[in-house]
Amino acid sequence: MPIYLLGEDPELFPPPEKADRGGLLAVGGDLSPERLLSAYSQGIFPWYSRGQPILWHSPDPRFVLTPDKLHVGRSLRKTLKAGVYDIRWDTAFADVITACAHTPRPGQDGTWITDEMLEAYLTLHELGFAHSVEAWAGGELKGGFYGVSLGAAFFGESMFAHAPDASKVAFTTAVERFQSWGFHFIDCQVETEHLARFGAAHWPRKRFLQALGRALQEPTRRGRWTLTPGAAPG
């Protein structure tokens, strides 16, 4: 299976169906906002390690969570009710992505969130497309996650926790809000045991791309988000 070399046009990607068995589709290009948003709108995302060229992926199957399928265990539900964490949205995006980059992960040597990736998503955040959900306690950031929003789809990128259940509380709170906003799904990209417990499931690429097409027909909630009931982003 050939791997495609991207050219200068930021909107031009090969069809996702051309990806190899591991999901690798293309190499090269850049991480400009135009190219990143074009990639996400086509079901493609960048994922590579320091020292590698930019690698673009569209795995089959895709790991996806619909808000109505969210499963919250009994222990986590108790933590939510106890109000252990103060959940905030888009107040510390740079801190969240930096923490995600520096948090050690089992089975991983180093991070795929390179300096280049970090700067690219900071730019997307400044443009109102990338968002963070944060769990705070005692005035300190204890956990959270970030991702990209287009239409009625949220593309999750990475999460971290420096205290028990911090990222889980942030994620659960966000998914429940996504449901109230009418979001169609959260793209989890590839399977993890953590997200499987929340109810995420494998979708064939064809199903995912069809669902993405429908989600992109909805307006994008662009700008700073808030978890204040009834408040609109922007």
Disulfide bonds with the S-S distance in Angstrom:
none
